[in-house]
Amino acid sequence: MSEPLPGLAVWAPDGVAEVRAGDDLADLLLAALEGVLTLADGDVVAVTSKVVSKAEGQVRHGGRDAAVAEEVASPGARVVARRGGTRIVRNRLGLTMAAAGVDASNTEAGTALLLPADPDASAERLRAALVARTGARVGVLVTDTMGRAWRDGQTDVAIGAAGLRVSESFAGREDAHGNPLVVTLPAVADELAGAAELAQGKLAARPFAVLRGRADLVLDEPGPGARSLVRPEGADLFGWGAREAVVQAVAVLLGSPGADPGALPAFGAPLDAEELREVVSRACGDAVTVQAGPGGLRVAVDDPRARTLLDVVLAAHGWAAVTDGDRRLRLEPRD
């Protein structure tokens, strides 16, 4: 007998009432599944962040703007880019999202939802409850909707995870043609979140989904969590929006009050010396000459207007210019 074809099945049960603070999400899911589906070993349960936030009391009264302001003021949060009324924010969880992830849809008029305080912990609490009540070995995802920097539209991703491998590394392996795979790292938790959203829909009041077919990803322990998918500050090539990068580089240079405390870390690690020479050449042309010598990089500025521009370029790339004689500068990486 031939092996069954691999596949993924997704169920999103109806019948879930409006979630209120203090509601037991495990009870709500199991009640919705009764007579429809029994959880089995290897299943993955997805739950939208909206209902997790409602159950955990992350509802704010006073409108969306006030809730966004609260999130932006949280430790570690910063505005990455803004265009008119749209703000892209790296929030307290390290997630870069429109409006810091605050949502005013599918909630009562005049209220807004903050993201869960700790989505991985929320996922683990639900996983532990489901394991205790059903005996099934399951993984749990907390999902939310995010845009993509280079594409229109949105898709659901995992912002919390428990009992699940959230990525699969293929680094060090070879494809069918013998080509080595270097950085191939499918974010399987995000892929499962997207599949769950297809079954849940946006307006159907189906906040839960059960996915079956990837039992190989389910763990006995909590696992790394979805936070492990978030790049640390400075590791992202796009730590600032195009316009904000210029503003922050200038603000840092001038010591302006508008300089964000996270401005320099968000630009990433300093470039190596050879890359920096190429960047300065592209930005300043013949007005600035960079030479490598025993004492490091030295600079001659042939156009006085270029000095300030040079300092802005250096600030954005992790370097600074130190005066070393008349019209001669020495370049040093910033601490």
Residue pairs with C-beta under 8 A, 6 or more apart in sequence:
6 213
7 213
8 195
8 211
8 212
8 213
8 214
9 211
9 212
9 213
10 195
10 196
10 198
10 199
10 209
10 210
10 211
10 212
11 33
11 36
11 37
11 199
11 209
11 210
11 212
12 196
12 199
12 200
12 201
12 204
12 206
12 208
12 209
12 210
13 29
13 32
13 33
13 36
13 37
13 206
13 208
13 210
14 32
14 204
14 205
14 206
15 31
15 32
16 28
16 29
16 32
16 51
16 205
16 206
16 207
16 208
17 28
19 25
19 28
19 51
19 54
19 55
19 207
20 54
20 55
21 54
21 55
21 56
21 57
21 59
22 55
22 57
23 54
23 55
24 55
24 129
25 47
25 51
25 52
25 55
25 126
25 129
26 126
26 129
26 130
26 133
28 51
28 208
29 45
29 47
29 130
29 208
30 39
30 130
30 133
30 134
32 208
33 39
33 210
37 210
38 134
39 45
39 130
39 134
39 136
39 138
39 210
40 136
40 212
41 136
41 137
41 138
41 215
41 218
42 137
42 138
42 212
42 214
42 215
42 216
42 218
43 136
43 138
43 139
43 210
43 211
43 212
43 215
43 218
44 138
44 139
44 140
44 141
44 164
44 192
44 210
44 211
44 212
44 214
44 217
44 218
45 126
45 127
45 130
45 138
45 139
45 140
45 141
45 208
45 209
45 210
45 211
46 140
46 141
46 142
46 143
46 192
46 193
46 196
46 200
46 208
46 209
46 210
46 211
47 126
47 140
47 141
47 142
47 143
47 207
47 208
47 209
48 142
48 143
48 144
48 200
48 207
49 101
49 103
49 113
49 115
49 116
49 119
49 142
49 143
49 144
49 159
49 160
50 103
50 106
50 107
50 113
50 207
51 207
52 58
52 116
52 119
52 122
52 142
52 160
53 59
53 113
53 114
53 115
53 116
54 107
54 113
56 116
56 117
56 122
58 113
58 114
58 115
58 116
58 117
59 107
59 111
59 112
59 113
59 114
60 66
60 67
60 70
60 111
60 112
60 113
60 114
61 110
61 111
62 110
62 112
63 104
63 110
63 112
64 99
64 102
64 104
64 112
66 112
67 102
67 104
67 112
67 113
67 114
68 87
68 89
68 99
68 100
68 102
68 112
70 114
71 77
71 89
71 91
71 92
71 100
71 101
71 102
71 114
72 78
72 79
72 87
72 89
72 100
74 91
74 92
75 92
76 90
76 92
76 94
76 262
77 89
77 90
77 91
77 92
77 100
78 89
78 90
78 260
78 261
78 262
78 266
79 87
79 88
79 89
79 244
79 260
80 88
80 89
80 90
80 96
80 239
80 240
80 241
80 244
80 266
81 87
81 88
81 240
81 241
81 242
81 243
81 244
82 88
82 241
82 244
86 98
86 99
87 98
87 99
87 100
88 96
88 97
88 98
88 241
89 96
89 97
89 98
89 99
89 100
89 101
90 96
90 233
90 266
91 97
91 100
91 101
91 115
93 101
93 115
93 119
93 159
93 227
93 230
94 227
94 230
94 231
94 232
94 233
95 101
95 115
95 146
95 159
95 230
96 236
97 144
97 146
97 147
98 146
98 147
101 114
101 115
101 144
101 159
102 112
102 113
102 114
102 115
103 112
103 113
104 111
104 112
104 113
106 203
107 113
115 144
115 159
116 122
116 142
116 159
116 160
118 160
119 142
119 159
119 160
119 226
119 227
120 142
120 160
120 161
120 162
120 222
120 225
120 226
120 227
121 160
122 142
122 160
123 140
123 141
123 142
123 160
123 161
123 162
123 163
123 225
123 226
124 140
124 162
124 163
124 222
126 140
126 162
127 138
127 139
127 140
127 162
127 163
127 222
130 136
130 138
130 140
131 137
131 138
137 163
137 218
137 220
138 163
138 218
139 161
139 162
139 163
139 164
139 217
139 218
139 219
139 223
140 160
140 161
140 162
140 163
140 164
141 158
141 160
141 161
141 164
141 189
141 192
141 193
141 196
141 226
142 158
142 159
142 160
142 161
142 226
143 156
143 157
143 158
143 159
143 193
143 196
143 197
144 156
144 157
144 159
145 154
145 155
145 156
145 157
145 197
146 154
146 155
146 156
146 157
147 153
147 154
148 154
148 155
149 238
155 194
155 197
156 190
156 193
156 194
156 196
156 197
157 187
157 189
157 190
157 193
157 194
158 166
158 187
158 189
158 190
158 192
158 193
158 226
158 229
159 226
160 225
160 226
161 189
161 223
161 224
161 225
161 226
162 222
162 223
162 225
163 218
163 219
163 220
163 221
163 222
163 223
164 189
164 217
164 218
164 219
164 223
165 188
165 189
165 217
165 219
165 223
165 224
166 187
166 188
166 189
166 223
166 224
166 225
166 226
166 228
166 229
167 185
167 186
167 187
167 188
167 189
167 228
167 229
168 185
168 186
168 188
168 217
169 184
169 185
170 181
170 184
170 185
170 186
171 181
171 182
171 183
171 184
171 185
172 180
172 181
173 180
173 181
173 184
174 180
174 181
175 181
187 229
188 214
188 217
189 226
189 229
190 229
192 211
192 214
192 217
195 211
196 209
196 211
197 209
199 206
199 209
200 206
200 207
200 208
200 209
233 239
233 262
233 265
233 266
234 265
234 266
234 267
234 268
234 269
235 268
236 268
237 268
239 245
239 266
239 267
239 268
240 248
240 266
240 267
245 267
245 316
246 312
247 258
248 259
248 260
248 263
248 266
248 267
248 316
249 263
249 267
249 312
249 313
249 315
249 316
250 256
250 312
250 315
251 258
251 259
251 260
251 263
252 259
252 263
252 264
252 315
253 308
253 311
253 312
253 315
260 266
264 315
264 318
264 334
267 315
267 316
267 317
267 318
268 318
269 318
270 276
270 317
270 318
270 319
270 333
270 334
271 279
271 317
271 318
271 319
273 292
273 296
273 297
273 331
276 290
276 297
276 314
276 317
276 319
276 331
277 290
277 292
277 297
279 313
279 317
280 288
280 290
280 299
280 310
280 313
280 314
281 288
281 290
283 309
283 310
283 313
284 306
284 309
284 310
284 313
286 302
287 301
287 302
287 303
287 305
287 306
288 299
288 300
288 301
288 302
288 303
288 306
288 310
289 299
289 300
289 302
290 297
290 298
290 299
290 331
291 297
291 298
291 299
291 300
292 298
295 330
296 330
296 331
296 332
297 330
297 331
298 324
298 328
298 329
298 330
298 331
299 310
299 321
299 328
299 329
299 330
299 331
300 327
300 328
300 329
301 307
301 310
301 327
301 329
310 321
311 320
311 321
314 320
314 321
314 331
315 334
318 333
318 334
319 331
319 332
319 333
319 334
320 331
320 332
320 333
320 334
321 329
321 330
321 331
322 329
322 330
322 331
322 332
323 329
323 330
324 330
